[in-house]
Amino acid sequence: MNEVARLSQSMRLNPITKEELEYIRSVFSKGDIDKISVEELERVAEIAKRWWWEDGSEVAYKIFLYTWMLRAFKLYGKKGG
């Protein structure tokens, strides 16, 4: 989570909008994976994927991967016994 928050600080606006950048920052400023919904993670992943596709940004790729891993953890990682 800290890595995504750190990476989001280096993001620039094109090809993502100011609103999308603020959304990503607001999601990861929560600081706790339990406070972030799967839907929020999916939206961040969509934004990062589009940014990566359009710009080829390594930062976007990392944010996409980290976000998708966090999503998988929320969906499947907490089952246990």
N, C-alpha and C positions, 0 to 999 in steps of 0.2 A: 504494500500500500504506500509506503513512504517513497519507493522508487517512482511510482506513477505520479505522485504529488510533486516530486522533484522534477521529473521530466516535463510536467505540464507548465512549469515555470519558464522553460526554454521555447515554448511554442509561439509561433507567430500566426497572424490572422489568416493569411491566404494559404491554402484554399478553404480554411474553415472560417466561420463567421465569429464575430466577437461573442455572440450569444452562445455558440457551441463551445468556445473556449471557456467562458464563464461557467457553463454547465459542467464541463469536465472538472474544472477546479472545485466547484461546489460539491460534486459527488465525492471527490477524494479528500476534501477538507473535513469530512465527517470523521476520518481517522480510524474508524472501526468497521471491519467488514460486516459485522452484524447490523450496522445502521444503514447499509447500502442494499437496495433491493436488486433482484436479478434484472428487473426491467431497466433500472438505471445503468447497470453494467452493460446490458445489451445495447442501449442507446449510445453509451460512450464507445463501445466496440464498433458500432456502425459509423460513427463520426471518424474514429481513428482509421478504420479500414478505407473509407472514402478518401481521407487525407493521404494515406499511404499510397493508394492506387493512383491518385491524381498527381502527387508530388514526389513519390518515391522516397519519402522521408524516413530515416532510420528511427527517429523519435516516435513517429506515428506508428511504425511497425512494432516497436517495443510496447507502446501503450496498448495497441490492439492485443498483442500476445498476453501481457500481464492482465488486462481486463478480462480476456476470454478464460484465462486460468482461474481468476477469482470467481468468475461466473460458474465454472465447472465445480470449483470447491463448494460454492454455496448450494449448488444443485445436488452434488453427489458425495462431497467429502465429509459431511457431518454425520452420515449414517454410521452407526457403529454399534458396538455392543460389548 
